[in-house]
Amino acid sequence: MGQLDNKTALVTGASTGIGLAIARRFAAEGATVYLTGRRKPELEAAVELVGGRGIGIQGDVSQLADLDRLFAEIAERSGHLDVVVANAGVGDFGLLGEITEEGYDRAISVNLKGTVFTVQKALPLLSAGASVILLSSSAALRGVPGLGVYAATKAAIRSLARTWAAELADRGIRVNALTPGPVTTPGADELRAALPRDGQAAEPAAPTPLGRAGRPDEVAATALYLAGDQSSFTTGAELFVDGGTTQL
Ligand SMILES: NC(=O)c1ccc[n+]([C@@H]2O[C@H](COP(=O)([O-])OP(=O)(O)OC[C@H]3O[C@@H](n4cnc5c(N)ncnc54)[C@H](OP(=O)(O)O)[C@@H]3O)[C@@H](O)[C@H]2O)c1
């Protein structure tokens, strides 16, 4: 028996990295999983990896028309959602003084607008007792040079988890923030490669107190906990999967 047998889940930004690991774990636990992403070949490859319970729907979370199409298709195929993971997100590097309008708009529109409208448009489909999981970041609790705008979007996401948990409690819907620290993914590797090698934004020698970066499957394990009945009395909370980065 799987922990998510007969459940239907949506994971946005699931073609690579943390989202893909969450989609794979949810499907392995018995859920039907909708995966989204903008690039078609990557999404198709991800659906292959997820196996028979994975359904890919291409789209950009920052485009409201794409979200309308996504939820219309889920409504038609499944009629409801038990779990929503608002995972799609982009990192952007910009020290104060060098922040570009383009980088600002990208981070705000994908991370913040995308999360707000993903959850808002999912509302009519959410079952009683559904679980909504919002991806924040340890960067929101730390002063990481160059990650100001990104970290601000992730701090906003943590705040939204509190507000929406309060607003949706009477429907029995739980909303929690899931906060990774450094996790090895294509997106994180790309961001790391863009960091200046010395000076203000240099990386620490050990990325976390545990002495290593995390793996996507370690984040997926906590997402599974938040998605299922094991966390039935947890809402408005923030769970950290960060190797101790924000706590020690
Ligand atoms: N990895 C870390 O160290 C870390 C740490 C803290 C928090 N996080 C957060 O965890 C989440 C996942 O990060 P990750 O490292 O796994 O990133 P990743 O490897 O870059 O994967 C991001 C995924 O989201 C998709 N995506 C990006 N923009 C999208 C959009 N506008 N609409 C739909 N899908 C979109 C990407 O596919 P397409 O490009 O094809 O759309 C990809 O599948 C993000 O919210 C990130 O901020 C990550």
The ligand as an ORCA input file, in Angstrom:
! r2SCAN-3c Opt
* xyz 0 1
  N      17.938     23.582     -5.660
  C      18.068     24.353     -4.599
  O      19.177     24.490     -4.048
  C      16.881     25.061     -4.019
  C      17.010     25.635     -2.755
  C      15.930     26.289     -2.191
  C      14.737     26.371     -2.890
  N      14.637     25.803     -4.125
  C      13.353     25.940     -4.816
  O      12.881     24.665     -5.199
  C      12.159     24.763     -6.425
  C      12.752     23.812     -7.447
  O      14.107     24.187     -7.663
  P      15.141     23.295     -8.500
  O      16.466     23.589     -7.950
  O      14.649     21.897     -8.608
  O      15.034     24.038     -9.921
  P      15.357     23.539    -11.403
  O      16.289     22.402    -11.400
  O      15.722     24.763    -12.162
  O      13.925     23.066    -11.893
  C      12.909     24.002    -12.022
  C      11.755     23.368    -12.736
  O      10.710     24.344    -12.860
  C      10.385     24.497    -14.230
  N      10.009     25.886    -14.434
  C      10.804     26.985    -14.326
  N      10.098     28.074    -14.598
  C       8.837     27.661    -14.870
  C       7.655     28.319    -15.238
  N       7.624     29.639    -15.409
  N       6.536     27.587    -15.423
  C       6.553     26.244    -15.283
  N       7.652     25.573    -14.940
  C       8.775     26.270    -14.758
  C      11.619     24.053    -15.008
  O      11.308     23.562    -16.299
  P      11.229     24.559    -17.570
  O      12.456     25.425    -17.505
  O      11.166     23.666    -18.748
  O       9.963     25.332    -17.389
  C      12.084     22.899    -14.126
  O      11.325     21.751    -14.385
  C      12.224     26.231     -6.829
  O      11.071     26.907     -6.399
  C      13.451     26.731     -6.096
  O      13.408     28.118     -5.864
  C      15.672     25.156     -4.708
*
